[in-house]
Structure formats: structure tokens, C-alpha cells
Amino acid sequence: MPTISMFYGILIKIFFRDTEKHHLPHIHADYQGQVGVFSIPDGNLLAGELPSNKVKLVVAWIEIHKEDLLADWELAVNGKKPFPIKGLDQ
């Protein structure tokens, strides 16, 4: 489960070969032990929870980096290491 980005205390991760549970491209956002799973295509929160201000940051970051995220998703589901993506605070 590589961490592909970090910003404002949020760790963004993509799991290798993770297509079973949510059946669509998604990321895991971890903030102080709370984890939210977000759809890459639309930014919807699929599972878990984060503070509302952190949800807004993750959704904005997904929108900015959607193409890179989809490319990383393809790498990860095929067992290849995804590339790092800049955070909002860089």
C-alpha cells in the first residue's frame, strides 16, 4: 500500500490489486487514524470518514490530479508501483 501523496496531515494511499471491495478506481485517505475511501472519477466518499474540512481538501486534490490518479490506479491494480503526486501544500 504505497503512500502517493501527503498534505495537511493527510496520507493518500493506493493499494496494490485493490479491485474487489469498491469495484472502481479509488484512494484511501488517512488522517490521524481516520480513513476515508474516495472514488477517483467523482471524488465521492465511498467508505469511512474524515473531518469535513479534510474531506473538502481530499476532494479538491482528486479533482486537480484526476488524470495522474487514474494512471497510478492502473499501475497499482497491475501490481506496479504508482508514482508520487504533489500535495496541495507543495
C-alpha distance (Angstrom), angle and dihedral (degrees) to the residues before:
residue distance angle dihedral
M1 . . .
P2 3.80 . .
T3 3.79 121.2 .
I4 3.80 104.9 -129.0
S5 3.81 99.2 179.8
M6 3.81 144.4 7.6
F7 3.79 129.0 -162.3
Y8 3.80 135.7 154.3
G9 3.81 91.0 -4.1
I10 3.82 93.4 -52.1
L11 3.81 119.6 124.8
I12 3.81 115.2 -154.6
K13 3.80 115.5 -154.8
I14 3.79 137.9 178.7
F15 3.79 119.2 -159.9
F16 3.79 121.6 -137.7
R17 3.83 114.8 -109.0
D18 3.84 91.4 -3.1
T19 3.81 102.6 156.4
E20 3.81 102.2 115.2
K21 3.81 106.8 74.9
H22 3.81 105.7 40.7
H23 3.84 100.0 19.2
L24 3.79 94.4 -146.7
P25 3.80 138.2 70.7
H26 3.80 109.0 -73.0
I27 3.79 145.5 153.9
H28 3.78 133.5 -142.0
A29 3.82 116.4 -128.9
D30 3.82 115.5 -161.8
Y31 3.79 121.0 -166.0
Q32 3.81 119.4 172.3
G33 3.80 92.9 -31.5
Q34 3.80 95.6 -44.5
V35 3.80 114.8 112.6
G36 3.78 129.6 -161.0
V37 3.79 124.6 -173.9
F38 3.81 112.8 -145.3
S39 3.80 131.2 -167.4
I40 3.80 111.8 -121.9
P41 3.84 96.9 -149.2
D42 3.82 96.0 54.5
G43 3.82 108.2 7.0
N44 3.81 93.9 -120.6
L45 3.79 118.3 156.4
L46 3.81 104.2 -115.6
A47 3.79 100.7 179.2
G48 3.78 142.0 -8.7
E49 3.76 126.4 23.0
L50 3.78 144.2 -99.0
P51 3.81 131.6 -178.3
S52 3.81 108.9 -77.0
N53 3.81 94.1 -114.2
K54 3.83 89.8 54.4
V55 3.81 91.4 47.6
K56 3.82 88.7 56.5
L57 3.80 91.0 51.1
V58 3.81 93.1 49.1
V59 3.82 92.5 47.7
A60 3.83 91.3 49.7
W61 3.82 90.7 47.7
I62 3.82 91.3 50.2
E63 3.81 90.6 51.9
I64 3.81 92.1 50.4
H65 3.82 94.5 46.7
K66 3.81 102.5 31.8
E67 3.82 96.0 125.2
D68 3.80 93.1 48.1
L69 3.80 90.9 46.2
L70 3.79 92.9 52.2
A71 3.81 89.7 49.7
D72 3.83 90.3 49.9
W73 3.81 89.9 47.5
E74 3.81 90.6 56.5
L75 3.78 90.8 50.4
A76 3.82 94.1 47.7
V77 3.81 96.9 47.1
N78 3.79 87.6 53.0
G79 3.81 91.6 51.7
K80 3.81 95.7 -105.1
K81 3.79 125.3 129.7
P82 3.82 113.0 -99.0
F83 3.79 121.4 -134.1
P84 3.82 122.8 -108.4
I85 3.81 116.0 -102.2
K86 3.83 124.3 -152.6
G87 3.78 117.3 -103.9
L88 3.79 126.5 -131.0
D89 3.79 92.2 -100.7
Q90 3.82 96.9 55.4
